[in-house]
Amino acid sequence: MYTEEKQAADFVLDADETVLWAEHRTPRWDVEKITVACAMAIACLLLVLFVRAAGVFYGLIVLGGSLWLLHSMRQRESRTLYLLTDKRALIVEDPFWGSRPVAVSVTLQPQLIASCKRRANGRVDYLFVKYTKGYSRPKEGFVNISSSAELEKHLASLGLSLPTAGESRDLTEIPRPTPIGNLFVYYLFPLDILSRMVAHADYVRWWMYLLSVSVVVGILLELRCLIRLRRQKFHIFTPNPRN
C-alpha cells in the first residue's frame, strides 16, 4: 500500500513506520500565486506605459517569464505529498530549481490539528504548522484534501481530534530558513534602496552607512545558512530541527 508514496518519502520515513494515508496536493490559487500574478500585471503595465516603443517587447518577456514561474509553482505543488503515518504527519516536497528534497515532520499529538476549514466543493484544509523563519510565514498542513473521510477516520483511530466550532488551538511552530528569499526580500532589495537614498541625502549618510553594514552582516549570515543547507542531501524540518 502506498508504494509510490513510500519511495518518494523514503528519506524521511523510519524503517518501522507505517503509512496510513497519503494524498498529493491539488494546486489552487492562493496568496502567493495571486501576488505573483498582480506583480506581473503591474510590471507589464509600467513597461508598456513608460518604456515606450520597447515597452511592449519587454512586457512580453516579463509576461512569459511570469507565466512560466506560475506554471512552475503549480507543478511543484502537484508533486507535494501529504502523509499520515502511525507516528507523524508529514509534508514532503520535491526539489525545486536545484534545491534539495524537503520534508516537514510533526509528531502526532491529540490536538495537532489547529484548524479545519471545509469548502463548498467538498475539499477540506487541515492546518497544523506555522513556519517561524524565512521571508514568509504561512500556515501549512494538509491543504485542499479530497479524501477527507478516509483521513479523518485515521486521525480518530490515532486519537487526534478535530477542533470544534470556536475552539482555539495553537499551530506547531517550525523553524524553516529560506536564505535565498531572505537575501532578496530582506537584504539585497533594501540595500539598493539605501544606496539611492545615500546618494541624494548627504545629511543622513552616517546612519545609512551603519544600516548598510548591518545589511551586509545579514547577507553573510544568510550565505552561511545557504552553504550549510546546500551541503545536505535533503532537509527535514521539525519543531526541534534535525538539520
Secondary structure, 3 states (H helix, E strand, C coil): CCHHHHHHCCCCCCCCCCEEEEEECCCCCCHHHHHHHHHHHHHHHHHHHHCCHHHHHHHHHHHHHHHHHHHHHHHHHHCCEEEEECCEEEEEECCCCCCCCEEEEEECCCCCCCEEEECCCCCEEEEEEEECCCCCCCEEEEEEECCHHHHHHHHHHCCCCCCCCCCCCCCEEECCCCHHHHHHHHHHHHHHHHHHHHHHCHHHHHHHHHHHHHHHHHHHHHHHHHHHHHCCCCEEECCCCCC
